[in-house]
Amino acid sequence: MTYETVARFAQTWGLIYVMALFAGVLVYALWPRNQQKFDHAARIPLEEDEL
């Protein structure tokens, strides 16, 4: 195995891994069941703190 072979393998499969990870995060973020959770998290900074 040469350096070029290992580098090409790492670049190719690294790109595939990152694209799959991005697609998974995108699906999770846009899944309709998660909308209520994200809406609540978006309102947290606007809520008054009770001490």
C-alpha positions as CSV (number, residue, x, y, z in Angstrom):
1,M,0.0,0.0,0.0
2,T,1.3,3.4,-1.0
3,Y,0.5,6.7,0.5
4,E,-1.5,7.7,-2.6
5,T,-3.7,4.6,-2.3
6,V,-4.4,5.2,1.4
7,A,-5.1,8.9,0.8
8,R,-7.5,8.2,-2.1
9,F,-9.3,5.6,0.0
10,A,-9.6,8.0,3.0
11,Q,-10.8,10.9,0.8
12,T,-13.4,8.8,-1.0
13,W,-14.9,7.1,2.1
14,G,-14.5,10.2,4.2
15,L,-16.6,12.1,1.7
16,I,-19.2,9.4,1.7
17,Y,-19.3,9.3,5.5
18,V,-19.7,13.0,5.8
19,M,-22.4,13.1,3.2
20,A,-24.3,10.3,5.0
21,L,-23.9,12.0,8.3
22,F,-25.2,15.3,6.8
23,A,-28.2,13.6,5.3
24,G,-29.0,11.9,8.6
25,V,-28.9,15.2,10.5
26,L,-31.0,16.9,7.8
27,V,-33.6,14.2,8.0
28,Y,-33.7,14.4,11.8
29,A,-34.0,18.2,11.7
30,L,-36.9,18.2,9.2
31,W,-38.8,15.2,10.6
32,P,-42.3,16.4,11.4
33,R,-42.4,14.7,14.8
34,N,-39.5,16.8,16.0
35,Q,-41.1,20.2,15.1
36,Q,-42.7,20.8,18.6
37,K,-39.3,20.1,20.3
38,F,-37.5,22.6,18.1
39,D,-40.2,25.2,18.4
40,H,-40.0,25.0,22.2
41,A,-36.2,25.3,22.0
42,A,-36.5,28.3,19.8
43,R,-38.7,30.1,22.4
44,I,-36.4,29.4,25.4
45,P,-34.4,32.7,25.1
46,L,-37.6,34.7,25.0
47,E,-39.1,33.3,28.2
48,E,-38.8,35.1,31.5
49,D,-36.8,33.4,34.2
50,E,-38.4,32.8,37.5
51,L,-36.0,33.1,40.3
